[in-house]
């Protein structure tokens, strides 16, 4: 779990900084039906940085925030994966589709680190994490 959380922390740090330094670089990933694309890019960058800092200091809320950020960007990543299919660019298509299954274990481990139980499970925070 430490390796996955370390990867998630580094990925969120790098991505968060890039979202704030060069938000235009992320515009091509944004579905055209989302309003305020630049605002959403800045917001996701800030949330990624907050989550990364929380993960560095082993704050359980940071795992929950990281999981929620990953879930929040999931629809845009799915849209992007389908939108690049007509391009015929095998590398771009592969990268777009590989990022979807990679996010699943990241979501899982972020949620597990948080210690929160899924709805319908035993109430309370899991202290075994």
N, CA, C and O atoms as a MOPAC input file, in Angstrom:
PM7 MOZYME 1SCF
protein

 N      0.83200 1    -1.19200 1     0.00000 1
 C      0.00000 1     0.00000 1     0.00000 1
 C      0.87400 1     1.25300 1     0.00000 1
 O      0.51000 1     2.25400 1    -0.61700 1
 N      2.02000 1     1.21500 1     0.68100 1
 C      2.88900 1     2.38800 1     0.73500 1
 C      3.38200 1     2.80000 1    -0.64400 1
 O      3.49500 1     3.98900 1    -0.94100 1
 N      3.67700 1     1.81000 1    -1.48900 1
 C      4.16200 1     2.11900 1    -2.83300 1
 C      3.06900 1     2.81200 1    -3.64000 1
 O      3.33600 1     3.80100 1    -4.32300 1
 N      1.85000 1     2.30400 1    -3.56900 1
 C      0.73500 1     2.90100 1    -4.31600 1
 C      0.45800 1     4.31100 1    -3.80400 1
 O      0.24300 1     5.23000 1    -4.59500 1
 N      0.46100 1     4.48500 1    -2.48200 1
 C      0.22600 1     5.82500 1    -1.93100 1
 C      1.35600 1     6.77900 1    -2.29400 1
 O      1.12100 1     7.96300 1    -2.53200 1
 N      2.57600 1     6.26700 1    -2.33600 1
 C      3.70800 1     7.09800 1    -2.76400 1
 C      3.55300 1     7.52600 1    -4.20700 1
 O      3.79400 1     8.68400 1    -4.54900 1
 N      3.14800 1     6.58400 1    -5.06100 1
 C      2.90900 1     6.90500 1    -6.46400 1
 C      1.78900 1     7.93400 1    -6.60200 1
 O      1.91000 1     8.90400 1    -7.35000 1
 N      0.70600 1     7.70900 1    -5.87300 1
 C     -0.43400 1     8.63000 1    -5.91600 1
 C     -0.01500 1    10.02700 1    -5.45500 1
 O     -0.39500 1    11.02800 1    -6.06200 1
 N      0.76500 1    10.08500 1    -4.38700 1
 C      1.23000 1    11.37400 1    -3.87200 1
 C      2.08000 1    12.09900 1    -4.90800 1
 O      1.86100 1    13.28000 1    -5.17700 1
 N      3.04100 1    11.40000 1    -5.48400 1
 C      3.89400 1    12.02300 1    -6.50400 1
 C      3.09400 1    12.43400 1    -7.73900 1
 O      3.31200 1    13.50700 1    -8.30100 1
 N      2.17800 1    11.58000 1    -8.14800 1
 C      1.35600 1    11.90600 1    -9.32100 1
 C      0.48500 1    13.13100 1    -9.05300 1
 O      0.35300 1    14.00200 1    -9.91300 1
 N     -0.10700 1    13.19800 1    -7.86200 1
 C     -0.94000 1    14.35400 1    -7.52300 1
 C     -0.10000 1    15.62600 1    -7.38100 1
 O     -0.54700 1    16.70300 1    -7.77500 1
 N      1.10400 1    15.51700 1    -6.82500 1
 C      1.97400 1    16.69300 1    -6.73400 1
 C      2.32600 1    17.21200 1    -8.12100 1
 O      2.16800 1    18.40000 1    -8.40200 1
 N      2.80100 1    16.32800 1    -8.98300 1
 C      3.20100 1    16.73600 1   -10.32600 1
 C      2.00900 1    17.26900 1   -11.12500 1
 O      2.09800 1    18.32800 1   -11.74600 1
 N      0.90600 1    16.54200 1   -11.10700 1
 C     -0.26100 1    16.95700 1   -11.85900 1
 C     -0.85000 1    18.25200 1   -11.31700 1
 O     -1.24500 1    19.12600 1   -12.08800 1
 N     -0.91000 1    18.37800 1    -9.99200 1
 C     -1.44300 1    19.59400 1    -9.38700 1
 C     -0.64200 1    20.82400 1    -9.78000 1
 O     -1.20600 1    21.86600 1   -10.11100 1
 N      0.67500 1    20.69300 1    -9.73900 1
 C      1.53500 1    21.81500 1   -10.13700 1
 C      1.30700 1    22.14700 1   -11.60900 1
 O      1.16200 1    23.31500 1   -11.97000 1
 N      1.27600 1    21.12100 1   -12.45400 1
 C      1.07500 1    21.36100 1   -13.88500 1
 C     -0.28600 1    21.99400 1   -14.17600 1
 O     -0.39800 1    22.83400 1   -15.06900 1
 N     -1.32000 1    21.59900 1   -13.43100 1
 C     -2.64600 1    22.20400 1   -13.61800 1
 C     -2.60700 1    23.70700 1   -13.33600 1
 O     -3.29000 1    24.48700 1   -14.00000 1
 N     -1.80600 1    24.10600 1   -12.35100 1
 C     -1.75000 1    25.52200 1   -11.97600 1
 C     -0.77500 1    26.31300 1   -12.83700 1
 O     -1.02100 1    27.48300 1   -13.13200 1
 N      0.32400 1    25.69300 1   -13.24300 1
 C      1.34700 1    26.38600 1   -14.03300 1
 C      0.93700 1    26.51700 1   -15.49900 1
 O      1.16900 1    27.55000 1   -16.12500 1
 N      0.32800 1    25.46600 1   -16.03700 1
 C     -0.03700 1    25.46200 1   -17.45100 1
 C     -1.42600 1    24.85100 1   -17.65600 1
 O     -1.53800 1    23.76100 1   -18.21700 1
 N     -2.47200 1    25.52800 1   -17.21500 1
 C     -3.81800 1    24.94700 1   -17.33300 1
 C     -4.24800 1    24.70800 1   -18.77800 1
 O     -5.04100 1    23.80500 1   -19.04600 1
 N     -3.73500 1    25.50400 1   -19.70700 1
 C     -4.12100 1    25.33000 1   -21.10600 1
 C     -3.70900 1    23.96700 1   -21.64400 1
 O     -4.32300 1    23.46100 1   -22.58400 1
 N     -2.67200 1    23.36700 1   -21.05600 1
 C     -2.20500 1    22.05700 1   -21.50400 1
 C     -3.24000 1    20.96400 1   -21.24200 1
 O     -3.15300 1    19.87800 1   -21.81500 1
 N     -4.21300 1    21.24100 1   -20.38400 1
 C     -5.22800 1    20.25100 1   -20.03800 1
 C     -6.55500 1    20.48800 1   -20.75700 1
 O     -7.48400 1    19.69400 1   -20.61000 1
 N     -6.65500 1    21.55800 1   -21.52300 1
 C     -7.92000 1    21.87300 1   -22.19900 1
 C     -8.36200 1    20.77000 1   -23.15900 1
 O     -9.55800 1    20.50400 1   -23.28600 1
 N     -7.43100 1    20.14200 1   -23.82000 1
 C     -7.77400 1    19.10400 1   -24.79200 1
 C     -8.36400 1    17.86300 1   -24.12500 1
 O     -8.97400 1    17.02900 1   -24.79400 1
 N     -8.18400 1    17.73700 1   -22.80200 1
 C     -8.76900 1    16.61000 1   -22.07300 1
 C    -10.19600 1    16.88600 1   -21.60800 1
 O    -10.88700 1    15.98100 1   -21.14100 1
 N    -10.62700 1    18.12100 1   -21.73700 1
 C    -11.91600 1    18.52600 1   -21.18300 1
 C    -13.05000 1    18.30700 1   -22.18600 1
 O    -12.96300 1    18.72200 1   -23.34200 1
 N    -14.10200 1    17.65500 1   -21.72600 1
 C    -15.26800 1    17.49000 1   -22.60800 1
 C    -15.86500 1    18.86000 1   -22.94500 1
 O    -15.92000 1    19.73800 1   -22.08400 1
 N    -16.30600 1    19.04500 1   -24.17400 1
 C    -16.85200 1    20.35300 1   -24.57600 1
 C    -18.14400 1    20.71400 1   -23.84100 1
 O    -18.51500 1    21.88700 1   -23.80700 1
 N    -18.83300 1    19.74300 1   -23.25700 1
 C    -20.09400 1    20.01000 1   -22.56600 1
 C    -19.88600 1    20.50200 1   -21.13400 1
 O    -20.85200 1    20.87100 1   -20.46600 1
 N    -18.63600 1    20.51200 1   -20.65100 1
 C    -18.38000 1    21.03000 1   -19.29700 1
 C    -18.17500 1    22.54200 1   -19.34400 1
 O    -17.33600 1    23.02200 1   -20.10600 1
 N    -18.91900 1    23.29200 1   -18.55200 1
 C    -18.71400 1    24.74800 1   -18.52000 1
 C    -17.50700 1    25.09500 1   -17.65500 1
 O    -17.15900 1    24.34900 1   -16.73900 1
 N    -16.88100 1    26.20900 1   -17.94300 1
 C    -15.78900 1    26.70000 1   -17.09900 1
 C    -14.58800 1    25.78400 1   -17.05100 1
 O    -14.09100 1    25.46500 1   -15.97100 1
 N    -14.11900 1    25.35800 1   -18.20500 1
 C    -13.03000 1    24.38800 1   -18.25300 1
 C    -11.78100 1    24.85700 1   -17.50900 1
 O    -11.19900 1    24.09200 1   -16.74100 1
 N    -11.37000 1    26.08600 1   -17.72400 1
 C    -10.15300 1    26.58500 1   -17.05600 1
 C    -10.34800 1    26.58700 1   -15.54300 1
 O     -9.44300 1    26.18400 1   -14.81100 1
 N    -11.49900 1    27.02700 1   -15.06200 1
 C    -11.77400 1    27.00600 1   -13.62600 1
 C    -11.68300 1    25.58400 1   -13.08300 1
 O    -11.08700 1    25.35500 1   -12.03100 1
 N    -12.27500 1    24.62800 1   -13.80200 1
 C    -12.25300 1    23.23500 1   -13.35600 1
 C    -10.82900 1    22.66700 1   -13.34700 1
 O    -10.48400 1    21.85900 1   -12.48500 1
 N    -10.01400 1    23.09100 1   -14.30300 1
 C     -8.61600 1    22.65400 1   -14.33200 1
 C     -7.87600 1    23.21100 1   -13.11400 1
 O     -7.14500 1    22.47900 1   -12.44800 1
 N     -8.06000 1    24.49100 1   -12.82400 1
 C     -7.43800 1    25.07800 1   -11.62800 1
 C     -7.94000 1    24.39600 1   -10.35500 1
 O     -7.15200 1    24.07400 1    -9.46500 1
 N     -9.23300 1    24.18200 1   -10.27400 1
 C     -9.81700 1    23.55200 1    -9.09600 1
 C     -9.24700 1    22.15400 1    -8.87700 1
 O     -8.86400 1    21.80400 1    -7.76100 1
 N     -9.19200 1    21.36200 1    -9.93400 1
 C     -8.64800 1    20.00600 1    -9.77800 1
 C     -7.17400 1    20.05400 1    -9.39800 1
 O     -6.70800 1    19.20500 1    -8.63900 1
 N     -6.43400 1    21.03000 1    -9.91100 1
 C     -5.03100 1    21.17700 1    -9.52700 1
 C     -4.86000 1    21.49600 1    -8.05600 1
 O     -4.00800 1    20.92000 1    -7.38000 1
 N     -5.66900 1    22.41200 1    -7.56600 1
 C     -5.61100 1    22.76300 1    -6.13600 1
 C     -5.99300 1    21.56200 1    -5.27500 1
 O     -5.33400 1    21.27300 1    -4.27700 1
 N     -7.05600 1    20.86900 1    -5.66400 1
 C     -7.49200 1    19.69800 1    -4.89100 1
 C     -6.43800 1    18.59300 1    -4.90800 1
 O     -6.23300 1    17.91300 1    -3.90300 1
 N     -5.78000 1    18.41500 1    -6.03300 1
 C     -4.70400 1    17.41800 1    -6.10900 1
 C     -3.55700 1    17.78600 1    -5.17500 1
 O     -3.01300 1    16.92100 1    -4.48800 1
 N     -3.18900 1    19.05400 1    -5.14700 1
 C     -2.09800 1    19.48200 1    -4.26500 1
 C     -2.47000 1    19.34400 1    -2.79200 1
 O     -1.65400 1    18.90600 1    -1.98200 1
 N     -3.68700 1    19.71400 1    -2.44700 1
 C     -4.14100 1    19.57400 1    -1.05600 1
 C     -4.12500 1    18.10000 1    -0.65100 1
 O     -3.66500 1    17.75500 1     0.43800 1
 N     -4.62600 1    17.23600 1    -1.53000 1
 C     -4.63200 1    15.80400 1    -1.23600 1
 C     -3.20900 1    15.27700 1    -1.09900 1
 O     -2.92500 1    14.50600 1    -0.18200 1
 N     -2.31600 1    15.67800 1    -1.99100 1
 C     -0.92800 1    15.21900 1    -1.93500 1
 C     -0.24800 1    15.64200 1    -0.63700 1
 O      0.45600 1    14.85000 1    -0.01000 1
 N     -0.46000 1    16.87900 1    -0.24300 1
 C      0.14000 1    17.36000 1     1.01100 1
 C     -0.43200 1    16.58800 1     2.19300 1
 O      0.29800 1    16.21300 1     3.11000 1
 N     -1.72700 1    16.35700 1     2.16800 1
 C     -2.33700 1    15.55700 1     3.22800 1
 C     -1.78800 1    14.14300 1     3.26400 1
 O     -1.56700 1    13.59100 1     4.34200 1
 N     -1.56400 1    13.54500 1     2.08900 1
 C     -1.00600 1    12.19900 1     2.03900 1
 C      0.42400 1    12.16800 1     2.57800 1
 O      0.82100 1    11.22100 1     3.25700 1
 N      1.18500 1    13.20800 1     2.27000 1
 C      2.55600 1    13.28000 1     2.78700 1
 C      2.55900 1    13.23400 1     4.30600 1
 O      3.40900 1    12.58500 1     4.91500 1
 N      1.60400 1    13.92700 1     4.91400 1
 C      1.51400 1    13.97400 1     6.37100 1
 C      0.60200 1    12.88900 1     6.94400 1
 O      0.22300 1    12.93500 1     8.11400 1
 N      0.25600 1    11.90800 1     6.09400 1
 C     -0.53600 1    10.73900 1     6.49800 1
 C     -1.86600 1    11.10900 1     7.15000 1
 O     -2.27500 1    10.50800 1     8.14400 1
 N     -2.51900 1    12.09000 1     6.58400 1
 C     -3.84300 1    12.50100 1     7.04400 1
 C     -4.89000 1    11.66600 1     6.33500 1
 O     -4.92500 1    11.62500 1     5.10600 1
 N     -5.73500 1    11.00400 1     7.09200 1
 C     -6.72100 1    10.09200 1     6.49200 1
 C     -7.70900 1    10.81600 1     5.57300 1
 O     -8.15700 1    10.23700 1     4.58300 1
 N     -8.05500 1    12.06100 1     5.87800 1
 C     -8.96800 1    12.80800 1     5.02500 1
 C     -8.38500 1    12.95600 1     3.61500 1
 O     -9.13000 1    13.07300 1     2.64200 1
 N     -7.05900 1    12.95000 1     3.51100 1
 C     -6.41600 1    13.12500 1     2.20600 1
 C     -6.70700 1    11.94000 1     1.28900 1
 O     -6.83000 1    12.10700 1     0.07500 1
 N     -6.81500 1    10.74900 1     1.86600 1
 C     -7.17600 1     9.59100 1     1.05800 1
 C     -8.57200 1     9.72700 1     0.48900 1
 O     -8.81800 1     9.40000 1    -0.67200 1
 N     -9.48400 1    10.21200 1     1.31500 1
 C    -10.85000 1    10.43300 1     0.85500 1
 C    -10.87800 1    11.50300 1    -0.23700 1
 O    -11.54400 1    11.33400 1    -1.25800 1
 N    -10.16000 1    12.59700 1    -0.02300 1
 C    -10.11400 1    13.65800 1    -1.03000 1
 C     -9.50800 1    13.13800 1    -2.33000 1
 O    -10.02500 1    13.42500 1    -3.40900 1
 N     -8.42900 1    12.38400 1    -2.23900 1
 C     -7.79500 1    11.83800 1    -3.44900 1
 C     -8.76800 1    10.93600 1    -4.20100 1
 O     -8.87900 1    11.01700 1    -5.42400 1
 N     -9.46900 1    10.08000 1    -3.47100 1
 C    -10.44800 1     9.19400 1    -4.11600 1
 C    -11.54800 1    10.00600 1    -4.79100 1
 O    -11.95800 1     9.69000 1    -5.90800 1
 N    -12.02500 1    11.04400 1    -4.12300 1
 C    -13.09000 1    11.87500 1    -4.69500 1
 C    -12.60900 1    12.63500 1    -5.93300 1
 O    -13.36200 1    12.78600 1    -6.89500 1
 N    -11.37200 1    13.11000 1    -5.91600 1
 C    -10.82300 1    13.79300 1    -7.09300 1
 C    -10.73700 1    12.81500 1    -8.25800 1
 O    -11.12200 1    13.14700 1    -9.37900 1
 N    -10.23300 1    11.61000 1    -7.99500 1
 C    -10.13700 1    10.61400 1    -9.05600 1
 C    -11.51400 1    10.25500 1    -9.61600 1
 O    -11.67800 1    10.10300 1   -10.82600 1
 N    -12.48900 1    10.12200 1    -8.73600 1
 C    -13.85500 1     9.83700 1    -9.18300 1
 C    -14.41100 1    11.02900 1    -9.96800 1
 O    -15.12100 1    10.84900 1   -10.95700 1
 N    -14.08600 1    12.23900 1    -9.52500 1
 C    -14.58200 1    13.43900 1   -10.18500 1
 C    -14.05200 1    13.62700 1   -11.60100 1
 O    -14.76200 1    14.14900 1   -12.46000 1
 N    -12.81200 1    13.20800 1   -11.85600 1
 C    -12.24600 1    13.36900 1   -13.19900 1
 C    -12.52000 1    12.15900 1   -14.08400 1
 O    -12.25700 1    12.19100 1   -15.28600 1
 N    -13.04200 1    11.10500 1   -13.49400 1
 C    -13.32400 1     9.86700 1   -14.22600 1
 C    -14.19600 1    10.08800 1   -15.47100 1
 O    -13.83800 1     9.59500 1   -16.54000 1
 N    -15.32800 1    10.80900 1   -15.38000 1
 C    -16.16000 1    11.00600 1   -16.59000 1
 C    -15.40700 1    11.70500 1   -17.72400 1
 O    -15.58700 1    11.35700 1   -18.89100 1
 N    -14.57000 1    12.68100 1   -17.39100 1
 C    -13.80900 1    13.36500 1   -18.43500 1
 C    -12.78800 1    12.42200 1   -19.06700 1
 O    -12.55800 1    12.47800 1   -20.27500 1
 N    -12.18300 1    11.56600 1   -18.26900 1
 C    -11.21800 1    10.61300 1   -18.81700 1
 C    -11.89700 1     9.57400 1   -19.70900 1
 O    -11.33700 1     9.15500 1   -20.72200 1
 N    -13.08400 1     9.16800 1   -19.33400 1
 C    -13.84400 1     8.23600 1   -20.18500 1
 C    -14.20600 1     8.92700 1   -21.50100 1
 O    -14.04800 1     8.34800 1   -22.57500 1
 N    -14.69300 1    10.17100 1   -21.41200 1
 C    -15.02800 1    10.93000 1   -22.62000 1
 C    -13.80400 1    11.04600 1   -23.52000 1
 O    -13.89300 1    10.83700 1   -24.72900 1
 N    -12.66000 1    11.38100 1   -22.92500 1
 C    -11.44100 1    11.55900 1   -23.70600 1
 C    -11.04000 1    10.25700 1   -24.40400 1
 O    -10.66200 1    10.27100 1   -25.57500 1
 N    -11.12200 1     9.13200 1   -23.68400 1
 C    -10.74200 1     7.84300 1   -24.27300 1
 C    -11.57800 1     7.54500 1   -25.52200 1
 O    -11.05400 1     7.05200 1   -26.52100 1
 N    -12.85400 1     7.84200 1   -25.46100 1
 C    -13.70300 1     7.61800 1   -26.63500 1
 C    -13.45100 1     8.66400 1   -27.71700 1
 O    -13.53300 1     8.35700 1   -28.90600 1
 N    -13.14500 1     9.89000 1   -27.31400 1
 C    -12.98700 1    10.96600 1   -28.29800 1
 C    -11.71900 1    10.82400 1   -29.13800 1
 O    -11.65400 1    11.36200 1   -30.24300 1
 N    -10.70400 1    10.10400 1   -28.63200 1
 C     -9.46900 1     9.95900 1   -29.41600 1
 C     -9.51100 1     8.76900 1   -30.36800 1
 O     -8.63000 1     8.63200 1   -31.21700 1
 N    -10.50500 1     7.91400 1   -30.24500 1
 C    -10.58300 1     6.73600 1   -31.12300 1
 C    -10.53600 1     7.09600 1   -32.61500 1
 O     -9.80800 1     6.45300 1   -33.37100 1
 N    -11.29800 1     8.11300 1   -33.05600 1
 C    -11.26700 1     8.44000 1   -34.49200 1
 C     -9.92800 1     9.00600 1   -34.97600 1
 O     -9.68900 1     9.06300 1   -36.18200 1
 N     -9.05700 1     9.42200 1   -34.06200 1
 C     -7.79200 1    10.02400 1   -34.47000 1
 C     -6.88200 1     9.02600 1   -35.16900 1
 O     -6.07100 1     9.40900 1   -36.01100 1
 N     -7.01000 1     7.75100 1   -34.82600 1
 C     -6.14400 1     6.74600 1   -35.43200 1
 C     -4.73600 1     6.72700 1   -34.85600 1
 O     -3.91900 1     5.90300 1   -35.26600 1
 N     -4.43700 1     7.60800 1   -33.92200 1
 C     -3.11600 1     7.66700 1   -33.28200 1
 C     -3.03000 1     6.58000 1   -32.20800 1
 O     -3.56100 1     6.73800 1   -31.10900 1
 N     -2.35900 1     5.48300 1   -32.53600 1
 C     -2.32100 1     4.31800 1   -31.64200 1
 C     -1.73100 1     4.65600 1   -30.27600 1
 O     -2.22900 1     4.17200 1   -29.26000 1
 N     -0.69600 1     5.46600 1   -30.23000 1
 C     -0.07800 1     5.83500 1   -28.94900 1
 C     -1.01900 1     6.63800 1   -28.08100 1
 O     -1.12800 1     6.39100 1   -26.88000 1
 N     -1.69800 1     7.59300 1   -28.68100 1
 C     -2.64600 1     8.42900 1   -27.95200 1
 C     -3.83000 1     7.60100 1   -27.46000 1
 O     -4.27900 1     7.75800 1   -26.32500 1
 N     -4.32300 1     6.73300 1   -28.31300 1
 C     -5.45200 1     5.87400 1   -27.94000 1
 C     -5.05100 1     4.94300 1   -26.79900 1
 O     -5.79700 1     4.78200 1   -25.83300 1
 N     -3.88100 1     4.33500 1   -26.90800 1
 C     -3.39900 1     3.43300 1   -25.86600 1
 C     -3.25200 1     4.16400 1   -24.53800 1
 O     -3.68500 1     3.65800 1   -23.50300 1
 N     -2.64800 1     5.34100 1   -24.55700 1
 C     -2.46300 1     6.12400 1   -23.32600 1
 C     -3.80900 1     6.49900 1   -22.71200 1
 O     -3.98800 1     6.41300 1   -21.49700 1
 N     -4.74000 1     6.90800 1   -23.54400 1
 C     -6.05400 1     7.31600 1   -23.03900 1
 C     -6.78700 1     6.14600 1   -22.39700 1
 O     -7.44100 1     6.31300 1   -21.36700 1
 N     -6.68300 1     4.97100 1   -22.99200 1
 C     -7.39700 1     3.80600 1   -22.46000 1
 C     -6.66300 1     3.16400 1   -21.28700 1
 O     -7.30300 1     2.57500 1   -20.41600 1
 N     -5.34000 1     3.26500 1   -21.24600 1
 C     -4.58700 1     2.70100 1   -20.11400 1
 C     -4.79900 1     3.48500 1   -18.82800 1
 O     -4.75400 1     2.91600 1   -17.73700 1
 N     -5.02600 1     4.77100 1   -18.94900 1
 C     -5.19500 1     5.57600 1   -17.73700 1
 C     -6.48200 1     5.22700 1   -16.99300 1
 O     -6.57400 1     5.44500 1   -15.78500 1
 N     -7.47100 1     4.68900 1   -17.69800 1
 C     -8.73400 1     4.33100 1   -17.03400 1
 C     -8.55600 1     3.18500 1   -16.04300 1
 O     -8.95300 1     3.33500 1   -14.88700 1
 N     -7.97800 1     2.04300 1   -16.43700 1
 C     -7.80800 1     0.98100 1   -15.44400 1
 C     -6.76300 1     1.31000 1   -14.38000 1
 O     -6.82800 1     0.77800 1   -13.27200 1
 N     -5.81300 1     2.16700 1   -14.69300 1
 C     -4.80700 1     2.55800 1   -13.69300 1
 C     -5.46300 1     3.34800 1   -12.56900 1
 O     -5.04500 1     3.25600 1   -11.41400 1
 N     -6.47900 1     4.11700 1   -12.90100 1
 C     -7.15000 1     4.92300 1   -11.87800 1
 C     -7.93200 1     4.07900 1   -10.87700 1
 O     -8.12800 1     4.49900 1    -9.73600 1
 N     -8.37900 1     2.90100 1   -11.28900 1
 C     -9.18500 1     2.06200 1   -10.39400 1
 C     -8.42800 1     1.65100 1    -9.12600 1
 O     -8.95600 1     1.84400 1    -8.03100 1
 N     -7.21900 1     1.09400 1    -9.22500 1
 C     -6.51500 1     0.76900 1    -7.97300 1
 C     -6.13500 1     2.01300 1    -7.18600 1
 O     -6.07400 1     1.97200 1    -5.95700 1
 N     -5.88100 1     3.11000 1    -7.87100 1
 C     -5.57000 1     4.34800 1    -7.15000 1
 C     -6.77500 1     4.80600 1    -6.33200 1
 O     -6.63500 1     5.22400 1    -5.18300 1
 N     -7.96300 1     4.72400 1    -6.93900 1
 C     -9.18900 1     5.06200 1    -6.20600 1
 C     -9.34600 1     4.14200 1    -4.99800 1
 O     -9.63500 1     4.59500 1    -3.89000 1
 N     -9.15200 1     2.85400 1    -5.22700 1
 C     -9.32200 1     1.86900 1    -4.16100 1
 C     -8.35600 1     2.13300 1    -3.00000 1
 O     -8.78300 1     2.19500 1    -1.84600 1
 N     -7.07300 1     2.28700 1    -3.29000 1
 C     -6.10100 1     2.46000 1    -2.21600 1
 C     -6.24900 1     3.81000 1    -1.51400 1
 O     -6.02000 1     3.90900 1    -0.30900 1
 N     -6.62800 1     4.83900 1    -2.25200 1
 C     -6.87600 1     6.13400 1    -1.61600 1
 C     -8.03700 1     6.00200 1    -0.63800 1
 O     -7.96400 1     6.47300 1     0.49700 1
 N     -9.11500 1     5.35100 1    -1.09600 1
 C    -10.28800 1     5.14500 1    -0.22500 1
 C     -9.91300 1     4.27900 1     0.96700 1
 O    -10.29800 1     4.58400 1     2.09600 1
 N     -9.17000 1     3.20600 1     0.73600 1
 C     -8.77100 1     2.29900 1     1.81700 1
 C     -7.90700 1     3.04400 1     2.83800 1
 O     -8.07700 1     2.86400 1     4.04400 1
 N     -6.98900 1     3.87100 1     2.36000 1
 C     -6.14500 1     4.64900 1     3.26600 1
 C     -6.98300 1     5.57200 1     4.14600 1
 O     -6.66100 1     5.79600 1     5.31300 1
 N     -8.05600 1     6.10100 1     3.57200 1
 C     -8.88900 1     7.03400 1     4.33700 1
 C     -9.53900 1     6.35400 1     5.53800 1
 O     -9.82900 1     6.99500 1     6.54700 1
 N     -9.76300 1     5.04900 1     5.41400 1
 C    -10.38600 1     4.30600 1     6.50100 1
 C    -11.89600 1     4.39200 1     6.52400 1
 O    -12.53600 1     3.78300 1     7.38200 1
 N    -12.47300 1     5.12800 1     5.60700 1
 C    -13.93600 1     5.23100 1     5.57000 1
 C    -14.52800 1     3.97500 1     4.97700 1
 O    -13.96400 1     3.37800 1     4.06000 1
 N    -15.66100 1     3.58000 1     5.50300 1
 C    -16.36600 1     2.40700 1     5.00900 1
 C    -17.30500 1     2.81900 1     3.88800 1
 O    -17.84500 1     3.92500 1     3.88700 1
 N    -17.49000 1     1.92200 1     2.94400 1
 C    -18.45200 1     2.15800 1     1.87400 1
 C    -19.86500 1     2.08500 1     2.42900 1
 O    -20.10300 1     1.39200 1     3.41900 1
 N    -20.80000 1     2.78200 1     1.81500 1
 C    -22.18600 1     2.70900 1     2.26700 1
 C    -22.66000 1     1.25500 1     2.29900 1
 O    -22.37800 1     0.47500 1     1.38900 1
 N    -23.37900 1     0.91000 1     3.35400 1
 C    -23.88800 1    -0.44200 1     3.50800 1
 C    -22.96900 1    -1.35500 1     4.29500 1
 O    -23.35500 1    -2.46000 1     4.67800 1
 N    -21.73600 1    -0.88500 1     4.53800 1
 C    -20.82700 1    -1.70400 1     5.33500 1
 C    -20.91000 1    -1.25900 1     6.78800 1
 O    -21.63100 1    -0.31700 1     7.11600 1
 N    -20.17800 1    -1.93100 1     7.64500 1
 C    -20.17600 1    -1.60200 1     9.06300 1
 C    -19.81800 1    -0.12300 1     9.26000 1
 O    -18.86400 1     0.37900 1     8.66400 1
 N    -20.58500 1     0.55600 1    10.09000 1
 C    -20.38800 1     1.99900 1    10.29800 1
 C    -19.04300 1     2.28400 1    10.95400 1
 O    -18.45500 1     1.43800 1    11.62800 1
 N    -18.58500 1     3.50800 1    10.72700 1
 C    -17.36700 1     3.95500 1    11.39700 1
 C    -16.16500 1     3.92700 1    10.48500 1
 O    -16.24100 1     3.53600 1     9.32000 1
 N    -15.06400 1     4.35000 1    11.04600 1
 C    -13.81500 1     4.43000 1    10.31600 1
 C    -13.02000 1     3.17100 1    10.61000 1
 O    -12.96300 1     2.72700 1    11.75600 1
 N    -12.41500 1     2.60100 1     9.60000 1
 C    -11.60800 1     1.39400 1     9.74800 1
 C    -10.25600 1     1.77500 1    10.34800 1
 O     -9.47600 1     2.48200 1     9.70900 1
 N     -9.97500 1     1.32600 1    11.54000 1
 C     -8.73200 1     1.67400 1    12.20200 1
 C     -7.60400 1     0.69900 1    11.86500 1
 O     -6.48500 1     0.87200 1    12.34800 1
 N     -7.87300 1    -0.31700 1    11.05100 1
 C     -6.85300 1    -1.30200 1    10.73000 1
 C     -5.93200 1    -0.86800 1     9.60100 1
 O     -4.94500 1    -1.55100 1     9.33000 1
 N     -6.21700 1     0.23500 1     8.94100 1
 C     -5.43600 1     0.68700 1     7.80800 1
 C     -4.16000 1     1.32800 1     8.28700 1
 O     -3.35300 1     1.78000 1     7.47400 1

